[in-house]
């Protein structure tokens, strides 16, 4: 029987054999690599599993103390439902790059905690850190303090840090407005992300200088996606900061001691800094004070120039003027304060109040701002100006309104302006305010304010 002879050229067969062998070699190499990766993954998982999470683990604690762990869990020190201060503070003091405070189904009840540098502190979703009842007797005791720390992140999406505001106003506690949820002094490169900060005896967040003569400001601080509610003095107080960003935050229910604002930017010494401060896309709801305010009374001509921008923010249901700017001295700093695209609504008092010395070289600007359903009290006006100071022609400073809107159904002037005697402040107010009036019979005659540089133009809306 004749064998079938392959009629294809011999060279082509050899080429295909060699190609097949190469393909098999590649498959073998790929399988070997996958096997090695699986072995590595198994070894890693075994290592991870050798340190159980959310349970007391003395061996893991010893390794963490020795600096052998890049991530530690506060539960390794043992969860104590009565007082968990030791566990969290011990985990922080390992100086591990990452500290986890896990959800264990109960609140972590603590006394004051202190941060260290170069660490990320993570509160898992659902975690509640509760100030211990009867603790925080010192007038400056805070839930979490960071003095001159650097490179710190506190992350806590859907986690809550809560104090006991009602307790601190009782007679057996010394009167104080400084029992903050988070206190930062002279800190740098800080990130606060996703936290809910409640019921302090002071501020949700305090950002200030060191308490010694150096007065080192906080620098490079970012606060994002946080909620500050039911705090005693402020949602956030900023005393001295450079390169501060506050974004996508909500401040509500501040009530206790003045100013009771959502955010108060208020330096307390001429050397304090208000440099490159940006507040954007934030909401101030139902606070007993103003939504957003700046008080620059303590700064002087020798202070570092100010740069503050508050943009795309909402104020609603405040018990005081929605926006507030205070600077009554002529010896004020250079720079600017700008409110841009901010909306104030449903406020008993004015939408904005400016107690301002226009002789100061700093410029106060309102750009694309809107005030509606404000100044519900008959004695109030949507825009309230109390101005003083004398400046020479062409000098920097003054107040400017660019493309701002007042929505008002009351037949009254949209602006109440009081000028101190012997002042040329009337010449230092400029810009355009459109007044959206509700009834055609409201006339433009009662909108004229005698301020030559300010155009007030009525428009009828339905």
Secondary structure, DSSP 8 states (H G I E B T S, - for coil): -------S-HHHHHHHHHHHHHHHHHHHHHHHHHHHHHHHHHHHHHHHHTS-SSS--HHHHHHHHTT--SEEEGGGG---SS--HHHHHHHHHTT-SEEEE---SS-EEES-EE--SSEEEEE-TT-EEEE-TT---STT--SEEEES-EEEEEEEEEEEEE--HHHHTSTTS---S-B-SEEEES-EEEEEEEEEEE--BSEEEEEE--SSTT---EEEEEEES-EEES-SSEEEEESSEEEEEEES-EEE---SSTT-EEEEE---STT--EEEEEEES-EEES-SS-SEEEE-TT--TTS--EEEEEES-EEES-SS-SEEEEE--SS--SEEEEEES-EEES-SS-SEEEEEETTSS-EEEEES-EEES---STT--SEEEEEE----TT-S-EEEEEEEEEEE-SSS-SEEEEE-TT--GGGGEEEEEEEEES-TTS-GGGG----TTEEEEEEE--
